[in-house]
């Protein structure tokens, strides 16, 4: 299970760990329009590290406080597709 957050690790730092796990399937979790993934977890009293195998930032240096979920979805899935299938 992969979480996405602007506070996550750079994708290149964790791609080898993801590849070596040889995932047959993968769930990718995004934040919402009013709160990011880390904020949602904190609000529920849960550490994101407990819920996700890895939390990645797929849009580093985004230059804005938030990225719209639909933009993050396309960017993240495109990166994961190239890195895991390439």
C-alpha positions in Angstrom: 0.0 0.0 0.0 1.5 3.3 -1.1 0.4 6.6 0.4 1.1 9.9 -1.3 1.9 13.1 0.5 4.0 16.3 0.0 5.7 15.1 3.2 6.6 11.7 1.8 9.9 10.4 0.6 11.1 11.1 -2.9 9.9 8.4 -5.3 13.4 7.6 -6.4 14.4 6.8 -2.9 11.8 4.1 -2.5 11.4 2.7 -6.0 13.9 -0.1 -5.5 12.1 -1.2 -2.3 8.8 -1.2 -4.2 10.3 -3.1 -7.2 12.0 -5.7 -4.9 8.7 -6.5 -3.2 7.5 -7.7 -6.6 4.0 -6.4 -6.2 1.3 -8.4 -7.9 -1.1 -5.6 -7.0 -0.8 -2.2 -5.4 -3.1 0.3 -3.7 -2.3 4.0 -4.0 -3.9 6.3 -1.5 -4.3 10.1 -1.9 -5.5 12.8 0.4 -8.6 14.8 -0.2 -9.6 18.3 -1.3 -9.6 19.7 2.3 -6.8 17.7 3.9 -3.7 15.8 2.9 -3.1 12.2 3.7 -0.8 12.9 6.7 -3.4 15.4 8.1 -6.2 12.8 7.7 -4.2 10.2 9.5 -3.3 12.6 12.4 -7.0 13.5 12.7 -7.8 9.9 13.2 -5.0 9.4 15.7 -3.0 7.1 13.4 0.6 7.3 12.2 0.7 7.0 8.4 3.8 4.7 8.8 1.5 2.2 10.5 -1.0 2.2 7.6 1.2 2.4 4.5 4.2 0.4 3.4 5.7 3.6 2.0 4.6 7.3 1.7 6.0 9.0 -1.3 6.0 12.5 -2.7 5.5 12.1 -6.5 5.4 15.9 -7.2 8.5 17.3 -5.4 9.0 21.0 -5.5 5.4 21.5 -6.3 5.5 25.2 -5.7 2.0 25.3 -4.2 0.6 24.3 -0.8 -1.7 21.6 -2.4 -2.0 19.7 -5.6 -5.5 18.8 -6.8 -6.3 15.1 -6.3 -7.0 14.6 -10.0 -3.7 16.1 -11.0 -1.8 14.0 -8.4 -3.6 10.9 -9.6 -2.4 11.3 -13.2 1.1 12.2 -12.2 1.5 9.4 -9.6 0.1 6.6 -11.7 2.1 7.7 -14.7 5.3 7.6 -12.7 4.6 4.3 -11.1 3.7 2.8 -14.4 7.0 3.9 -16.0 9.1 3.0 -13.1 7.6 -0.4 -12.3 7.0 -1.6 -15.9 10.0 -0.1 -17.5 
